[in-house]
Amino acid sequence: MEVVHARPAPTHINTDIHARIPTIDIPQEVSDIIVDLLSRDARSLKSSALISRQWRDRSQYHLHHTLKLDRKSNIPSLVDIYGDNLLPHYVRAISIDMMWGDFWSMIWGESWSSLLPIFHQFDGVRSLSLGRMGPISVAMHEFVSERFACLDSLSLTCVSVENFSTFSTFLNALPHLAHLALKDVHWSKAGGEVSPSVHRLRTLRLAFCTEQSVFVKWLMSVGEDKLRLESLSLTWYHDSDSLRAFVGFVGGHLQHLAFSYVFSDIFSRDWRQCPLDLSPNTGLRTLEFQQNIMAPHVWGSLSTVPEMLSSVASSRLTTLCLHLTNLEEEPVPYACLSTIDAILDKSPFISALAKVNLFTDVSLSPENGREHCMERIQCSIHSAMPKALKKGLLRIGCLSAK
């Protein structure tokens, strides 16, 4: 039987071999780009955070960038994670959903009360989203203004306030806001004294709020030299004169406009008689006419698009988006599209246009003839807009394909 003896351990390690192994010094900017490519993959981010110190900060930034809270959140786990003095500083956005009055008064369960003090450590938060919150109470107002006074982005969905005076006070407590989104925000018509707006907004999204005309007039109180709105998305349903005044007020600063309105006989006649004048908006780059609300039998906003488009006086317009609806049952609005095609061809201002995006809402399944329906729509659009087709501008897509 052969006995194999183990080799004795070397008394000297040859460090020359290790010295000859090349090392790569990756610039921090390149490392950040690599980690950014993994920003949507939490599992990979957790691994990359352990690779090196150079990768850790960027990985943690993506992992903890947005904190989402609702009634199903595991609060003890969040307390353990963000009880650390380092991790809260990576949080940049907080989304709170379905938290009613008890949450803001800090008495809704022991677990929540243990989390709320940690909010003081979220000193890097710049974006706050509040959804389905019920009324904005005094406790909620104080909570937001004390902990998030440096916010530059706020989104409110399905909330209510006592009156517009209270709402304006709530917003003015956040003077650094640059991006504001309001949807289904309601207040009573009666109210006290309203202070002028202090905001220099850059982005505004507004839909289905009480007395939207009152809100935009309040925004204009900050002064034309301070309100330099660059992006505006509106779903309008009343007092179109105030909207026309507001769009004219923001003037040449506006670069992106997305517009739709709740269709009714009254408002339809109003928009046809007095379409939105876009001539003051000389800086427009993107113009989108979205679907009208509650009117599937109407072809998007096409009933007024030609008039509005003919008023464009921006030589920077590069993208035009049109939404066409109910084309499964109705023919393509040939006359409107032909008029638009002629306007795009002859307008001296729309020379930089690079894309005309037409979106349809065909919901047919492939088995029920979706492909055939899309072919019919495309042929009709090509026939109605030959000049745009020849220039290679047309892009036809489907928003709700199944």
C-alpha positions as CSV (number, residue, x, y, z in Angstrom):
1,M,0.0,0.0,0.0
2,E,1.4,3.3,-1.1
3,V,1.4,6.1,1.5
4,V,1.2,9.6,0.1
5,H,2.6,12.2,2.4
6,A,1.2,15.7,2.4
7,R,3.6,18.4,1.1
8,P,4.8,20.7,3.8
9,A,3.4,24.2,3.7
10,P,5.7,26.7,2.1
11,T,7.5,28.9,4.5
12,H,7.7,31.8,1.9
13,I,4.9,33.0,-0.4
14,N,6.1,34.4,-3.7
15,T,4.5,37.8,-3.7
16,D,5.9,38.5,-7.2
17,I,3.1,36.5,-8.7
18,H,0.5,38.7,-7.0
19,A,2.4,41.8,-8.0
20,R,2.2,40.9,-11.6
21,I,-1.6,40.5,-11.6
22,P,-2.9,43.7,-13.3
23,T,-5.4,45.8,-11.4
24,I,-8.0,48.0,-13.1
25,D,-8.8,51.3,-11.6
26,I,-12.3,52.0,-12.8
27,P,-13.3,55.7,-12.7
28,Q,-16.2,56.4,-10.3
29,E,-18.3,57.8,-13.2
30,V,-18.0,54.5,-15.1
31,S,-18.9,52.5,-12.0
32,D,-22.0,54.6,-11.5
33,I,-23.1,54.0,-15.1
34,I,-22.7,50.2,-14.6
35,V,-24.8,50.3,-11.4
36,D,-27.4,52.5,-13.0
37,L,-28.0,49.9,-15.6
38,L,-29.1,47.6,-12.8
39,S,-31.4,50.1,-11.2
40,R,-34.6,48.1,-11.9
41,D,-33.1,44.8,-10.7
42,A,-33.2,44.7,-6.9
43,R,-31.5,41.4,-6.6
44,S,-28.5,42.5,-8.7
45,L,-28.3,45.8,-6.8
46,K,-28.0,43.9,-3.5
47,S,-25.1,41.9,-4.9
48,S,-23.4,44.9,-6.4
49,A,-23.6,46.7,-3.0
50,L,-21.3,43.9,-1.6
51,I,-18.7,44.0,-4.4
52,S,-16.8,47.1,-3.3
53,R,-17.1,50.4,-1.6
54,Q,-16.9,52.0,-4.9
55,W,-20.2,50.3,-5.9
56,R,-21.9,50.4,-2.6
57,D,-23.1,54.0,-2.4
58,R,-24.7,53.9,-5.9
59,S,-26.3,50.5,-5.3
60,Q,-27.8,51.7,-2.0
61,Y,-29.0,54.9,-3.7
62,H,-31.1,52.8,-6.1
63,L,-32.2,50.3,-3.5
64,H,-33.5,52.9,-1.1
65,H,-34.4,55.7,-3.5
66,T,-38.2,55.3,-3.1
67,L,-39.9,54.3,0.1
68,K,-43.5,53.1,-0.3
69,L,-45.9,53.0,2.6
70,D,-49.4,51.7,2.9
71,R,-51.5,49.8,5.5
72,K,-49.9,46.5,4.4
73,S,-46.3,47.7,5.0
74,N,-44.1,45.6,7.3
75,I,-43.4,48.4,9.8
76,P,-41.1,46.4,12.2
77,S,-38.9,45.5,9.2
78,L,-38.8,49.1,8.0
79,V,-37.9,50.2,11.5
80,D,-35.0,47.8,11.6
81,I,-33.8,48.9,8.2
82,Y,-34.1,52.6,8.6
83,G,-33.1,52.7,12.2
84,D,-29.6,52.7,10.8
85,N,-28.1,56.2,10.7
86,L,-26.9,55.8,7.1
87,L,-29.6,54.2,5.0
88,P,-32.3,56.9,5.6
89,H,-30.1,59.4,3.8
90,Y,-30.4,57.4,0.5
91,V,-34.2,57.9,0.4
92,R,-35.2,60.6,-2.1
93,A,-38.9,59.9,-2.7
94,I,-41.7,58.7,-0.3
95,S,-45.0,57.4,-1.5
96,I,-47.8,57.1,1.1
97,D,-51.1,55.6,0.1
98,M,-54.4,55.0,2.0
99,M,-53.3,56.6,5.3
100,W,-56.2,58.4,6.9
101,G,-56.4,60.8,9.8
102,D,-55.2,58.4,12.5
103,F,-51.9,57.9,10.8
104,W,-51.1,61.6,10.8
105,S,-52.1,62.0,14.5
106,M,-49.5,59.3,15.3
107,I,-51.9,57.2,17.3
108,W,-52.6,54.4,14.8
109,G,-50.9,51.4,16.4
110,E,-47.6,51.0,18.2
111,S,-45.8,49.9,15.1
112,W,-46.6,53.1,13.2
113,S,-45.6,55.3,16.1
114,S,-42.2,53.6,16.1
115,L,-41.7,54.4,12.4
116,L,-42.8,58.1,12.5
117,P,-39.8,59.4,14.4
118,I,-37.5,58.0,11.8
119,F,-39.0,60.4,9.3
120,H,-36.7,63.1,10.8
121,Q,-33.7,61.2,9.3
122,F,-35.0,61.3,5.8
123,D,-33.3,64.6,5.1
124,G,-32.7,63.9,1.5
125,V,-36.3,63.4,0.5
126,R,-37.3,65.7,-2.4
127,S,-40.4,64.0,-3.7
128,L,-43.6,63.2,-1.8
129,S,-46.7,61.4,-3.2
130,L,-49.9,61.2,-1.2
131,G,-52.7,59.1,-2.5
132,R,-56.2,58.4,-1.2
133,M,-55.6,60.3,2.0
134,G,-59.0,61.7,2.8
135,P,-59.0,65.2,4.2
136,I,-55.8,67.2,4.7
137,S,-56.0,67.6,8.5
138,V,-54.1,70.0,10.7
139,A,-51.9,67.1,11.9
140,M,-51.1,66.1,8.3
141,H,-50.3,69.7,7.4
142,E,-47.9,70.0,10.3
143,F,-46.3,66.7,9.6
144,V,-45.6,67.5,5.9
145,S,-44.4,71.1,6.5
146,E,-42.1,70.1,9.4
147,R,-40.5,67.1,7.8
148,F,-40.5,67.9,4.1
149,A,-40.1,71.6,3.9
150,C,-37.5,71.3,1.1
151,L,-39.6,69.2,-1.2
152,D,-39.3,70.1,-4.9
153,S,-42.0,67.6,-6.1
154,L,-45.4,66.9,-4.7
155,S,-48.2,64.6,-6.0
156,L,-51.7,64.6,-4.5
157,T,-54.4,62.1,-5.5
158,C,-57.9,61.7,-4.1
159,V,-57.5,64.2,-1.2
160,S,-59.8,66.9,0.1
161,V,-59.4,70.1,2.0
162,E,-61.9,72.3,3.9
163,N,-61.5,75.3,1.5
164,F,-59.1,76.7,-1.1
165,S,-57.6,79.1,1.5
166,T,-56.5,76.0,3.6
167,F,-55.2,74.3,0.5
168,S,-53.2,77.4,-0.6
169,T,-51.7,77.6,2.9
170,F,-50.7,74.0,2.7
171,L,-48.9,74.4,-0.6
172,N,-47.2,77.7,0.4
173,A,-45.7,75.8,3.3
174,L,-43.6,74.1,0.7
175,P,-42.0,77.1,-1.1
176,H,-39.4,75.1,-3.0
177,L,-41.9,73.1,-5.1
178,A,-40.9,72.9,-8.8
179,H,-43.1,69.9,-9.8
180,L,-46.8,69.6,-8.8
181,A,-49.3,67.0,-9.8
182,L,-53.0,67.2,-8.6
183,K,-55.7,64.7,-9.4
184,D,-59.1,64.5,-7.8
185,V,-58.3,67.2,-5.2
186,H,-61.5,68.7,-3.8
187,W,-62.3,71.7,-1.7
188,S,-65.4,73.6,-0.8
189,K,-66.2,76.8,-2.7
190,A,-66.4,78.8,0.5
191,G,-63.1,79.9,2.0
192,G,-61.2,82.6,3.8
193,E,-58.5,84.9,2.8
194,V,-56.1,83.4,0.2
195,S,-52.4,84.3,0.2
196,P,-50.6,84.7,-3.1
197,S,-48.7,81.8,-4.5
198,V,-45.0,81.6,-3.7
199,H,-44.1,78.8,-6.2
200,R,-41.9,78.9,-9.2
201,L,-43.3,75.7,-10.8
202,R,-41.6,74.1,-13.7
203,T,-44.0,71.1,-14.1
204,L,-47.8,71.0,-13.5
205,R,-50.2,68.1,-14.0
206,L,-53.9,69.0,-13.2
207,A,-57.0,66.9,-13.6
208,F,-60.4,66.6,-12.1
209,C,-59.9,69.2,-9.3
210,T,-62.6,71.4,-7.8
211,E,-62.6,74.9,-9.4
212,Q,-59.5,74.4,-11.5
213,S,-59.9,77.9,-12.7
214,V,-59.5,79.2,-9.2
215,F,-56.3,77.2,-8.8
216,V,-54.6,78.5,-12.0
217,K,-55.6,82.1,-11.2
218,W,-53.9,81.6,-7.8
219,L,-50.8,80.3,-9.5
220,M,-50.6,83.4,-11.7
221,S,-50.5,85.5,-8.6
222,V,-46.8,84.7,-8.2
223,G,-46.1,86.9,-11.2
224,E,-45.2,86.3,-14.8
225,D,-41.5,86.7,-14.2
226,K,-41.5,84.0,-11.6
227,L,-43.9,81.3,-13.0
228,R,-41.7,79.8,-15.8
229,L,-43.7,76.7,-16.4
230,E,-42.0,74.3,-18.8
231,S,-44.4,71.3,-18.8
232,L,-48.2,71.4,-18.5
233,S,-50.6,68.5,-18.6
234,L,-54.3,69.4,-18.3
235,T,-57.7,67.7,-18.2
236,W,-60.1,70.5,-18.3
237,Y,-63.8,70.6,-17.8
238,H,-65.0,74.1,-17.0
239,D,-64.4,77.8,-17.4
240,S,-62.3,77.6,-20.5
241,D,-61.5,81.3,-20.5
242,S,-59.3,80.9,-17.4
243,L,-57.4,78.1,-19.1
244,R,-56.8,80.3,-22.2
245,A,-55.6,83.1,-19.9
246,F,-53.2,80.7,-18.1
247,V,-51.7,79.2,-21.2
248,G,-51.1,82.7,-22.6
249,F,-49.7,83.7,-19.2
250,V,-46.9,81.1,-19.2
251,G,-46.0,82.2,-22.7
252,G,-42.7,81.2,-24.3
253,H,-41.4,79.3,-21.3
254,L,-43.8,76.4,-22.0
255,Q,-42.1,73.5,-23.8
256,H,-44.4,70.6,-23.4
257,L,-48.2,70.8,-23.4
258,A,-50.6,67.8,-23.1
259,F,-54.3,68.7,-23.3
260,S,-57.7,67.0,-23.0
261,Y,-61.1,68.1,-21.8
262,V,-64.2,66.4,-20.5
263,F,-66.6,66.4,-23.4
264,S,-70.1,67.8,-23.2
265,D,-72.3,69.7,-25.5
266,I,-71.6,73.0,-23.7
267,F,-67.8,72.7,-23.6
268,S,-67.6,71.2,-27.1
269,R,-69.4,74.2,-28.6
270,D,-67.1,76.5,-26.5
271,W,-63.9,74.9,-27.7
272,R,-65.1,75.0,-31.3
273,Q,-66.0,78.6,-31.1
274,C,-62.9,79.7,-29.2
275,P,-60.1,77.2,-29.6
276,L,-57.0,77.4,-27.5
277,D,-54.6,80.0,-28.9
278,L,-51.0,78.7,-28.8
279,S,-49.4,81.6,-30.5
280,P,-47.9,83.0,-27.2
281,N,-46.1,79.7,-26.5
282,T,-43.2,80.2,-28.8
283,G,-41.0,77.7,-27.0
284,L,-43.2,74.6,-27.6
285,R,-41.3,71.5,-28.4
286,T,-44.0,68.8,-27.7
287,L,-47.7,69.2,-28.2
288,E,-50.1,66.3,-27.3
289,F,-53.9,66.2,-27.8
290,Q,-55.0,63.4,-25.5
291,Q,-58.3,61.5,-25.5
292,N,-61.4,63.5,-24.4
293,I,-62.9,62.1,-21.3
294,M,-66.4,60.5,-21.2
295,A,-66.8,60.7,-25.0
296,P,-65.7,57.4,-26.7
297,H,-67.7,58.3,-29.8
298,V,-65.6,61.4,-30.3
299,W,-62.2,61.1,-32.1
300,G,-59.9,62.2,-29.3
301,S,-59.6,66.0,-29.4
302,L,-59.6,66.1,-33.2
303,S,-62.7,68.3,-33.3
304,T,-60.6,71.3,-32.3
305,V,-57.0,70.2,-33.2
306,P,-56.8,71.9,-36.6
307,E,-57.8,75.3,-35.2
308,M,-55.4,75.0,-32.2
309,L,-52.6,73.6,-34.4
310,S,-52.9,76.5,-36.9
311,S,-52.2,79.0,-34.1
312,V,-48.8,77.4,-33.2
313,A,-46.0,79.9,-33.6
314,S,-43.1,77.9,-32.3
315,S,-40.3,77.0,-34.6
316,R,-39.0,74.5,-32.0
317,L,-42.0,72.1,-32.2
318,T,-40.5,68.6,-32.9
319,T,-43.2,66.2,-31.7
320,L,-47.0,66.2,-32.3
321,C,-49.2,63.5,-30.6
322,L,-52.8,62.8,-31.5
323,H,-55.1,60.3,-29.8
324,L,-57.8,58.6,-32.0
325,T,-60.6,56.8,-30.3
326,N,-63.3,54.3,-31.2
327,L,-61.8,53.4,-34.5
328,E,-62.9,49.8,-34.2
329,E,-66.4,51.0,-35.0
330,E,-66.0,54.4,-36.6
331,P,-64.1,55.4,-39.7
332,V,-60.9,57.4,-39.4
333,P,-61.7,61.1,-39.3
334,Y,-60.3,61.7,-42.8
335,A,-61.3,65.4,-43.1
336,C,-59.7,66.4,-39.9
337,L,-56.5,64.5,-40.6
338,S,-56.3,66.0,-44.1
339,T,-56.6,69.5,-42.7
340,I,-53.9,68.8,-40.1
341,D,-51.7,67.4,-42.9
342,A,-52.1,70.7,-44.9
343,I,-51.4,72.8,-41.8
344,L,-48.2,70.9,-41.1
345,D,-47.1,71.3,-44.7
346,K,-47.8,75.0,-45.1
347,S,-47.1,76.4,-41.6
348,P,-43.9,78.5,-41.6
349,F,-43.5,77.8,-37.9
350,I,-43.7,74.0,-37.9
351,S,-40.5,73.4,-39.9
352,A,-38.6,71.4,-37.2
353,L,-41.3,68.8,-36.8
354,A,-39.7,65.3,-36.6
355,K,-42.5,63.1,-35.5
356,V,-46.3,62.9,-35.7
357,N,-47.5,60.2,-33.3
358,L,-51.0,58.9,-33.8
359,F,-52.2,56.6,-31.0
360,T,-55.3,54.4,-31.4
361,D,-57.2,52.5,-28.7
362,V,-57.9,49.3,-30.6
363,S,-58.6,46.6,-28.0
364,L,-59.5,43.7,-30.3
365,S,-57.6,40.5,-29.7
366,P,-55.6,38.9,-32.5
367,E,-58.3,36.2,-32.8
368,N,-61.0,38.9,-33.3
369,G,-59.3,40.7,-36.1
370,R,-57.0,43.2,-34.5
371,E,-54.4,43.0,-37.2
372,H,-57.0,43.6,-39.9
373,C,-58.4,46.5,-38.0
374,M,-55.0,48.1,-37.6
375,E,-54.2,47.7,-41.3
376,R,-57.5,49.5,-42.2
377,I,-56.6,52.3,-39.8
378,Q,-53.1,52.7,-41.1
379,C,-54.2,52.7,-44.8
380,S,-56.8,55.4,-44.0
381,I,-54.3,57.6,-42.1
382,H,-51.7,57.2,-44.9
383,S,-54.4,58.3,-47.4
384,A,-55.5,61.3,-45.3
385,M,-51.9,62.5,-44.5
386,P,-49.8,61.9,-47.7
387,K,-47.5,64.8,-47.1
388,A,-46.6,63.8,-43.6
389,L,-46.2,60.2,-44.8
390,K,-43.8,61.3,-47.6
391,K,-41.7,63.2,-45.1
392,G,-41.4,60.2,-42.9
393,L,-43.1,61.9,-39.9
394,L,-45.9,59.4,-39.2
395,R,-45.8,57.0,-36.3
396,I,-48.9,54.9,-35.7
397,G,-49.3,53.0,-32.4
398,C,-51.9,51.2,-30.3
399,L,-52.3,52.2,-26.6
400,S,-54.5,49.4,-25.4
401,A,-53.7,46.3,-27.4
402,K,-54.6,43.0,-25.7
